[in-house]
Amino acid sequence: MSTPSPVPTRSFRVDDLSVRIFLSQDDLSRYVADRVRELLIAAIARQGSVAAILATGNSQIRFLERLVSAGGVDWARVTLFHMDEYLGISATHPASFRRYMHERVEQLVHPRAFHYLAGDADLPLDECDRYTALLKAQPIDLVCLGIGENGHIAFNDPPVCRFEEPHWVKLVKLDDACKTQQLKEGHFPSLEAVPPYAYTLTIPALCSPRHMICVAPEKRKALPVRNALQGPISTACPASILRRQKHCDLLLDEDSASLLTLP
């Protein structure tokens, strides 16, 4: 008999956004894995295949581990994308998001395809166009994303974030807060080693799928979560745009929700 999914301790809406709070990061990751698994299976049953965008980062690791080990998904019918990559970095670099996804997802479940942003492409602007064409080749059913310590989603940092953006993939300069987070998470030996530029899917691209699931656990996310939910909807906190997404669920644990003022 399968274990029931954890139940949130609090559920509410902020503008159009559905928010659920779970007792622990473990409960949160179990719930997200179960929910994503259900959505993938339902899409395959409905239309024969499914396309999804996944996020990297330390906050996504537990959820991805549970998802790939859960079973029940016909991964041969799943096409996957990721949402960002450092400019100039190879696929074998320890901090490469291609490597992260290959090791944690692709080589374990063998999807139909996993389309990667080539950080070391010779023509970066052409790489943006190539990846945009792949994203637009089919409807995207699901995006799983996180929130950065500076409020970013993907690499849409506050200085480069645009809610109205004509491009689906663009090159951006990373701000110091973002680079510091990458250093603290152990991806680089020094701040100077963090690449200054990166590819990112833009806000319109991230908000285009049928379903959005934002996973934001841990105490270090408490301030950006509060800013996103209880500050203005502004590019000063890019994640605040989630409040305009009726098809999005924001999933928190008690730590990341600790600064919220709740009724």
C-alpha positions as CSV (number, residue, x, y, z in Angstrom):
1,M,0.0,0.0,0.0
2,S,1.4,3.4,-1.0
3,T,1.9,6.1,1.7
4,P,-0.6,8.9,1.4
5,S,0.8,12.3,0.4
6,P,1.5,14.7,3.2
7,V,-1.2,17.2,4.0
8,P,-0.3,20.9,4.2
9,T,-0.6,22.7,7.6
10,R,-1.9,25.8,5.9
11,S,-3.5,26.5,2.5
12,F,-4.5,30.0,1.2
13,R,-4.3,32.2,-1.9
14,V,-2.4,35.5,-2.4
15,D,-4.0,37.2,-5.4
16,D,-4.2,34.4,-8.0
17,L,-1.5,32.2,-6.5
18,S,-2.3,29.1,-4.5
19,V,0.1,28.7,-1.5
20,R,0.5,25.6,0.7
21,I,2.7,25.2,3.7
22,F,4.1,21.9,4.9
23,L,5.5,20.9,8.3
24,S,8.9,19.9,7.0
25,Q,11.0,19.9,3.9
26,D,10.6,16.1,3.8
27,D,6.8,16.4,3.7
28,L,7.1,19.1,1.1
29,S,9.3,17.0,-1.2
30,R,7.1,14.0,-0.9
31,Y,4.0,16.0,-1.8
32,V,5.7,17.7,-4.8
33,A,7.0,14.4,-6.1
34,D,3.5,12.8,-5.9
35,R,1.8,15.8,-7.5
36,V,4.3,16.0,-10.4
37,R,4.0,12.3,-10.9
38,E,0.2,12.6,-11.1
39,L,0.4,15.4,-13.6
40,L,2.9,13.6,-15.9
41,I,0.8,10.4,-15.8
42,A,-2.4,12.3,-16.5
43,A,-0.9,14.2,-19.4
44,I,0.5,11.0,-21.0
45,A,-3.0,9.3,-20.6
46,R,-4.7,12.4,-22.1
47,Q,-2.4,13.2,-25.1
48,G,0.2,10.4,-25.4
49,S,3.2,12.4,-24.3
50,V,4.2,15.2,-22.0
51,A,6.8,18.0,-21.9
52,A,8.1,19.6,-18.7
53,I,10.7,22.1,-17.6
54,L,12.8,21.3,-14.4
55,A,14.8,23.5,-12.1
56,T,18.2,22.9,-10.6
57,G,19.5,24.1,-7.3
58,N,19.9,22.5,-3.9
59,S,16.3,23.2,-3.0
60,Q,15.1,20.8,-5.7
61,I,17.3,17.8,-4.9
62,R,15.0,16.0,-2.5
63,F,12.0,16.4,-4.8
64,L,13.9,15.1,-7.8
65,E,15.2,12.1,-5.9
66,R,11.7,11.1,-4.9
67,L,10.3,11.7,-8.4
68,V,12.8,9.6,-10.3
69,S,12.4,6.7,-7.8
70,A,8.6,6.8,-7.5
71,G,7.8,4.7,-10.6
72,G,4.6,4.7,-12.6
73,V,5.7,7.3,-15.2
74,D,6.4,6.1,-18.8
75,W,9.5,8.2,-19.2
76,A,9.9,7.2,-22.8
77,R,6.9,9.6,-23.5
78,V,8.5,12.5,-21.5
79,T,10.4,15.4,-23.1
80,L,12.4,17.5,-20.6
81,F,14.0,20.9,-20.6
82,H,15.9,22.9,-18.0
83,M,15.7,26.6,-17.4
84,D,19.2,28.1,-17.1
85,E,22.9,27.5,-17.6
86,Y,26.1,29.5,-17.1
87,L,27.7,31.0,-20.2
88,G,31.0,29.4,-21.2
89,I,30.7,26.4,-18.9
90,S,31.1,22.9,-20.2
91,A,28.7,20.0,-19.6
92,T,31.3,18.3,-17.4
93,H,32.0,21.2,-15.0
94,P,30.9,20.4,-11.5
95,A,28.5,23.4,-11.4
96,S,27.0,22.8,-14.8
97,F,23.2,22.5,-14.7
98,R,23.4,20.1,-17.7
99,R,25.6,17.8,-15.5
100,Y,23.1,18.2,-12.6
101,M,20.2,17.1,-14.7
102,H,22.1,14.3,-16.5
103,E,23.2,12.8,-13.2
104,R,20.0,13.3,-11.2
105,V,17.4,12.7,-13.8
106,E,18.3,11.7,-17.4
107,Q,20.6,8.8,-16.7
108,L,18.2,7.4,-14.1
109,V,14.9,7.5,-16.0
110,H,16.0,7.8,-19.7
111,P,13.3,10.2,-21.0
112,R,12.4,10.5,-24.7
113,A,14.6,13.6,-24.8
114,F,16.3,15.9,-22.5
115,H,17.1,19.2,-24.3
116,Y,20.0,21.1,-22.7
117,L,21.2,24.7,-23.0
118,A,24.8,24.5,-24.3
119,G,26.6,26.8,-22.0
120,D,29.7,26.5,-24.1
121,A,28.0,27.1,-27.5
122,D,30.2,28.9,-30.0
123,L,27.4,31.3,-30.9
124,P,25.4,32.1,-27.8
125,L,22.7,34.2,-29.5
126,D,22.1,31.3,-31.9
127,E,21.9,29.0,-28.9
128,C,19.1,31.2,-27.5
129,D,17.2,30.9,-30.8
130,R,17.8,27.1,-31.0
131,Y,16.4,26.5,-27.5
132,T,13.5,28.8,-28.1
133,A,12.5,26.8,-31.1
134,L,12.7,23.5,-29.1
135,L,10.5,25.0,-26.4
136,K,7.9,26.2,-28.9
137,A,7.8,23.0,-30.8
138,Q,5.1,21.6,-28.5
139,P,2.9,22.8,-25.7
140,I,4.7,22.6,-22.3
141,D,2.6,20.9,-19.7
142,L,4.5,21.6,-16.5
143,V,7.3,23.7,-15.1
144,C,8.9,23.0,-11.7
145,L,10.8,26.0,-10.4
146,G,12.3,27.5,-7.3
147,I,12.9,31.0,-5.8
148,G,16.4,32.3,-5.3
149,E,17.7,34.2,-2.3
150,N,17.4,37.5,-4.2
151,G,13.9,36.6,-5.3
152,H,14.9,35.4,-8.8
153,I,13.2,32.6,-10.7
154,A,15.6,30.9,-13.1
155,F,18.3,33.5,-13.7
156,N,15.9,36.4,-13.9
157,D,17.7,38.5,-11.2
158,P,16.1,41.8,-10.2
159,P,18.3,44.0,-12.4
160,V,17.6,42.0,-15.6
161,C,14.1,40.8,-15.0
162,R,11.3,41.9,-17.3
163,F,7.7,40.7,-16.8
164,E,6.9,41.8,-20.4
165,E,9.7,40.2,-22.5
166,P,9.7,39.4,-26.2
167,H,12.3,36.6,-25.9
168,W,11.8,33.2,-24.4
169,V,15.6,32.6,-23.8
170,K,18.1,35.4,-23.2
171,L,21.6,36.1,-21.9
172,V,21.8,38.0,-18.6
173,K,24.4,39.3,-16.3
174,L,24.2,37.7,-12.9
175,D,23.9,40.1,-9.9
176,D,26.2,39.8,-6.9
177,A,23.5,38.3,-4.6
178,C,22.9,35.5,-7.1
179,K,26.6,34.8,-7.5
180,T,27.0,34.7,-3.7
181,Q,24.2,32.2,-3.5
182,Q,25.9,29.9,-6.0
183,L,29.1,30.2,-4.0
184,K,27.4,29.4,-0.6
185,E,25.7,26.4,-2.1
186,G,29.1,24.9,-2.9
187,H,29.1,25.1,-6.6
188,F,32.2,27.2,-7.0
189,P,35.5,27.7,-5.0
190,S,35.3,31.5,-5.0
191,L,33.1,34.3,-6.0
192,E,35.5,35.2,-8.8
193,A,35.0,31.7,-10.2
194,V,31.2,32.2,-10.7
195,P,30.6,33.0,-14.4
196,P,29.4,36.6,-14.8
197,Y,26.8,35.7,-17.4
198,A,24.2,33.0,-18.0
199,Y,21.4,31.8,-20.2
200,T,17.9,31.9,-18.7
201,L,14.4,31.2,-19.7
202,T,12.4,34.4,-19.4
203,I,9.4,35.2,-17.3
204,P,6.9,34.7,-20.2
205,A,8.5,31.3,-21.0
206,L,8.4,30.1,-17.4
207,C,4.8,31.2,-17.1
208,S,3.6,29.6,-20.3
209,P,3.1,25.9,-19.3
210,R,-0.3,24.6,-18.3
211,H,0.8,24.0,-14.7
212,M,3.4,25.7,-12.6
213,I,4.8,24.3,-9.3
214,C,7.2,26.4,-7.3
215,V,9.1,24.6,-4.6
216,A,10.8,26.9,-2.1
217,P,11.9,25.3,1.2
218,E,14.5,26.3,3.8
219,K,15.0,29.2,6.2
220,R,17.3,31.1,3.7
221,K,14.2,31.5,1.4
222,A,12.1,33.1,4.1
223,L,12.9,36.7,3.1
224,P,12.3,36.3,-0.6
225,V,9.1,34.3,0.0
226,R,7.8,37.2,2.2
227,N,8.8,39.8,-0.4
228,A,7.1,37.7,-3.1
229,L,3.9,37.3,-1.2
230,Q,3.6,40.4,0.9
231,G,5.5,43.0,-1.0
232,P,4.6,44.7,-4.3
233,I,4.4,42.8,-7.5
234,S,7.6,44.2,-9.0
235,T,10.8,43.1,-10.7
236,A,12.6,44.0,-7.5
237,C,11.4,40.6,-6.4
238,P,10.9,38.6,-9.7
239,A,9.0,35.8,-7.9
240,S,6.2,38.2,-7.1
241,I,4.9,37.7,-10.6
242,L,3.7,34.3,-9.4
243,R,0.8,36.1,-7.7
244,R,-0.7,36.7,-11.2
245,Q,-0.5,33.0,-12.2
246,K,-3.8,31.1,-11.6
247,H,-2.2,27.9,-12.7
248,C,0.7,28.1,-10.2
249,D,1.1,26.4,-6.8
250,L,3.7,27.8,-4.4
251,L,4.8,25.1,-1.9
252,L,6.7,26.1,1.2
253,D,7.9,24.5,4.5
254,E,7.6,26.0,7.9
255,D,11.1,27.5,7.6
256,S,10.5,29.3,4.3
257,A,7.1,30.5,5.5
258,S,8.5,31.7,8.9
259,L,8.5,35.4,8.1
260,L,5.0,35.5,6.6
261,T,2.2,37.4,8.5
262,L,-0.7,34.9,8.4
263,P,-4.3,35.5,9.5
